[in-house]
Amino acid sequence: MSKVQELRTLNCAIYTRKSTEEGLEQDFNSLDAQRESAEAYIKSQENEGWVCLTDRYDDGGYTGGNMERPALKALIRDIEAGKVDCVVVYKVDRLSRSLMDFAKMLEVFERKRVAFVSVTQQFNTTNSMGRLMLNVLLSFAQFEREIISERTRDKMAAARRKGKWGGGLAPLGYDNDRDGRKIVVNEDEAAQVRATFELYLECQSIIQTIKEIDRRGWKNKLTVTKSGKERGGRHFDKSSLFKLLTNVAYLGKVRYKEEIHEGEHDAIVPMELWEKVQKQLKHNGRTGGIMIRNKFGALLKGLIRCVCCDCAMAPNHTTKGGNKRYRYYVCTAAQKRGWHTCPSKSIPAKQIEDFVIEQIKKIG
């Protein structure tokens, strides 16, 4: 038998990644450069039976801090299916910057007997020394990511303390400027924001305010991103309306964690109106987001869904006569947007729980 016949074909998949989308529109970008380098390395191993797969596994604009990447998921699926014998990357941190995530990937590689090769760091995981070097390099990659995160947080804190917007989509009432670093007043939306504040004082209820907002056809801010995707433009619910009514940006201020600083942008809600709304919110007990705790052992919490709205039903209760407690499950859509939005609204907890238990007994 000839030497060529003895060689085992090694199907090599090339994985590339870039953290940001900047420059990806170019004819020859960072992903192409990584792939070209990996292809050259695979070609140099042709005598060992290495073959480059034509499938591309490119993640442009995705962080290496987690595994929520479409191309990475496709690569893992192909590895599980036995289509890949070796994964080739330009640099270790292109695959992952998280030691924990990489350990999970290595388990898959070892279980499916898939080798891992870094072109620039000249090692592979087929031997113990390669695995040791890999862990050392990955530890430094994770350290570098954490340092970058700390610097980013410090930079953001300093910018907010100077009153700068700091990036992100503008709230209703404002537009991002060309660079996206400042927000400028949108007069039409600003009038809608002020009217919403006044409506809440008139209705004295978030649900009643939502009804009137819906009647007027007002929605959340609709924004089109640079990539052409639409964000927002939805109907208000209790959470989004509460967020609008407590957004200090409307006072010309910026918030960083618990700190509030004077902003560079103009205010669109008068201080007197703002304070009246905050006083009414506090009076109504709305000092924060809703959190429903499972105090009374709701068996179906997180399991039961509303047939009419196809959304979750949350446990709730009411007390009558001082000590008589009535438990029920309520449609979360009705909770957020008002009872008029759902035909079923709520169902008694004991009856539905007893029914489910009975059916389980019959099955078991």
Order of alpha helices (4+ residues) and beta strands (2+ residues): alpha-beta-alpha-beta-beta-alpha-beta-alpha-alpha-beta-beta-alpha-beta-beta-alpha-alpha-beta-beta-alpha-beta-beta-alpha-beta-beta-alpha-beta-alpha
